[in-house]
Amino acid sequence: MQNFMQDIRKDFPALSQQINEKSLIYFDNAATTHKPKQVIDALTTYYEKFNANPHRGAHYLSIKSTEIYEDARETVRKFIHAKSSKEIIFTKNATESLNILAFSYAMNLVEEGDEIVVSILEHHSNLLPWQQVAKLKGATLKFLYLNKDGGIKDTEIESKITKKTKLVSITHMSNALGNINPIEKITTYAHQYGAKVILDGAQSVPHMTIDVGKLGIDFMVFSGHKMLAPMGIGVLYGKEALLKEMKPFLFGGNMIEYVYEDYASFAELPFKLEAGTQNVEGALGLMTAINYINEIGMEKIQAIEADLTSYALEKLTNLDEVVLYGSKNSKDRGAVISFNIKDVHPHDTASILDSYGVAVRAGHHCAQPLMRYLEIPATTRASFSFYNTKEEIDFFVESLKKVRRWLGYGS
């Protein structure tokens, strides 16, 4: 295992650098992951040899660029077990994907008096679009609330999802707490009332095997940069029949069939939802990242990250000055741990840890309603990837012990 980890870490150039004269320990993977050299090299090769506009040229470079782009689409399809490559729409990120769903789908689905259901765990990207739809359509936005461990209560699911519910949009794994939601149960219950289910997979797709068919969801969104790929590439998955119903959200080149002076007809899926010159290098980077993940094996990645999370939870639980949020059971959560140190603001904690070369996130994590629900202003968040190690966690914990002393508490 040690040799395996050494080989893996060699693939990530960023992990070998020094920060504040300390070896970098990167525990901000829920925000974005570092990129393996395989992804970096693929982007370099693309720009050196194949750069061209896809779907628009008859010359070799354009044909090659098109092949790369469509190969990436098929790779994503297989990765999430979608039925057709037409169900894979490339976007900038999960946020853009959610906005497309809000304004190209939900605005035509939701009527006055209808209800949209989300959870209090949601990232702002999976909340603000639904606030806007509810406001514009005269609908009601309802929230699923939590039990003491940060999980969604069964009674919330059963009482909040009703015959008035048209749409449920929910995170698979909380970016702020790490809790994993019971998606199959929520989907089954929602479908009983004819409601559609959107899954925010930004935190789950990089860390666990996803089968959109088994989950039963109607749509899913995720971002490449959280799973070893470049920034600027995201995915919107949707059942083909539902995507066909959607009107284009963006208009311009590549998404048309015919254009007249006063009329236009639009291309078939997936192109009608991909206006303009697309991010071919981003799609290539995502494909390369998925191939890298597949080579290691998602089961192995899950096992490594579960072991790291369990180890870190045990270490942190033994620190009297640390307050943990979310489930204490590593089986109910992903590789994200939110915590605070008593009497210390999270930003101070993060700054002090940075002086030791430890990168964590501090703040509300784009989940302000959740923070208010927990009656706290913010947390410090450590999030792991398979390239992290227990030795890094040990150093992180020892560094945490020094935080209060930095601020003069003497313990």
Rosetta blueprint (number, residue, H / E / L):
1 M L
2 Q H
3 N H
4 F H
5 M H
6 Q H
7 D H
8 I H
9 R H
10 K H
11 D L
12 F L
13 P H
14 A H
15 L H
16 S H
17 Q L
18 Q E
19 I E
20 N L
21 E L
22 K E
23 S E
24 L L
25 I E
26 Y E
27 F L
28 D E
29 N L
30 A L
31 A L
32 T L
33 T L
34 H L
35 K L
36 P L
37 K H
38 Q H
39 V H
40 I H
41 D H
42 A H
43 L H
44 T H
45 T H
46 Y H
47 Y H
48 E H
49 K H
50 F H
51 N L
52 A L
53 N L
54 P L
55 H L
56 R L
57 G L
58 A L
59 H L
60 Y H
61 L H
62 S H
63 I H
64 K H
65 S H
66 T H
67 E H
68 I H
69 Y H
70 E H
71 D H
72 A H
73 R H
74 E H
75 T H
76 V H
77 R H
78 K H
79 F H
80 I H
81 H L
82 A L
83 K L
84 S L
85 S H
86 K H
87 E H
88 I E
89 I E
90 F E
91 T E
92 K L
93 N L
94 A H
95 T H
96 E H
97 S H
98 L H
99 N H
100 I H
101 L H
102 A H
103 F H
104 S H
105 Y H
106 A H
107 M H
108 N H
109 L H
110 V L
111 E L
112 E L
113 G L
114 D L
115 E E
116 I E
117 V E
118 V E
119 S E
120 I L
121 L L
122 E L
123 H L
124 H H
125 S H
126 N H
127 L L
128 L H
129 P H
130 W H
131 Q H
132 Q H
133 V H
134 A H
135 K H
136 L H
137 K H
138 G L
139 A L
140 T E
141 L E
142 K E
143 F E
144 L E
145 Y L
146 L E
147 N L
148 K L
149 D L
150 G L
151 G L
152 I E
153 K L
154 D H
155 T H
156 E H
157 I H
158 E H
159 S H
160 K H
161 I L
162 T L
163 K L
164 K L
165 T E
166 K E
167 L E
168 V E
169 S E
170 I E
171 T E
172 H L
173 M E
174 S L
175 N L
176 A L
177 L L
178 G L
179 N E
180 I E
181 N L
182 P L
183 I H
184 E H
185 K H
186 I H
187 T H
188 T H
189 Y H
190 A H
191 H H
192 Q H
193 Y L
194 G L
195 A L
196 K E
197 V E
198 I E
199 L E
200 D E
201 G L
202 A L
203 Q L
204 S L
205 V L
206 P L
207 H L
208 M L
209 T L
210 I L
211 D L
212 V H
213 G H
214 K H
215 L H
216 G L
217 I L
218 D L
219 F E
220 M E
221 V E
222 F E
223 S E
224 G H
225 H H
226 K H
227 M H
228 L L
229 A L
230 P L
231 M L
232 G L
233 I L
234 G E
235 V E
236 L E
237 Y E
238 G E
239 K L
240 E H
241 A H
242 L H
243 L H
244 K H
245 E H
246 M L
247 K L
248 P L
249 F L
250 L L
251 F L
252 G L
253 G L
254 N L
255 M L
256 I E
257 E E
258 Y E
259 V E
260 Y L
261 E L
262 D L
263 Y L
264 A E
265 S E
266 F E
267 A L
268 E L
269 L L
270 P L
271 F H
272 K H
273 L H
274 E L
275 A L
276 G L
277 T L
278 Q L
279 N L
280 V H
281 E H
282 G H
283 A H
284 L H
285 G H
286 L H
287 M H
288 T H
289 A H
290 I H
291 N H
292 Y H
293 I H
294 N H
295 E H
296 I H
297 G L
298 M H
299 E H
300 K H
301 I H
302 Q H
303 A H
304 I H
305 E H
306 A H
307 D H
308 L H
309 T H
310 S H
311 Y H
312 A H
313 L H
314 E H
315 K H
316 L H
317 T H
318 N L
319 L L
320 D L
321 E L
322 V E
323 V E
324 L E
325 Y E
326 G L
327 S L
328 K L
329 N L
330 S H
331 K H
332 D H
333 R E
334 G L
335 A L
336 V E
337 I E
338 S E
339 F E
340 N E
341 I E
342 K L
343 D L
344 V L
345 H L
346 P H
347 H H
348 D H
349 T H
350 A H
351 S H
352 I H
353 L H
354 D H
355 S H
356 Y L
357 G L
358 V E
359 A E
360 V L
361 R E
362 A E
363 G E
364 H L
365 H L
366 C L
367 A L
368 Q H
369 P H
370 L H
371 M H
372 R H
373 Y H
374 L H
375 E L
376 I L
377 P L
378 A L
379 T E
380 T E
381 R E
382 A E
383 S E
384 F L
385 S L
386 F L
387 Y L
388 N L
389 T L
390 K H
391 E H
392 E H
393 I H
394 D H
395 F H
396 F H
397 V H
398 E H
399 S H
400 L H
401 K L
402 K L
403 V H
404 R H
405 R H
406 W H
407 L L
408 G L
409 Y L
410 G L
411 S L
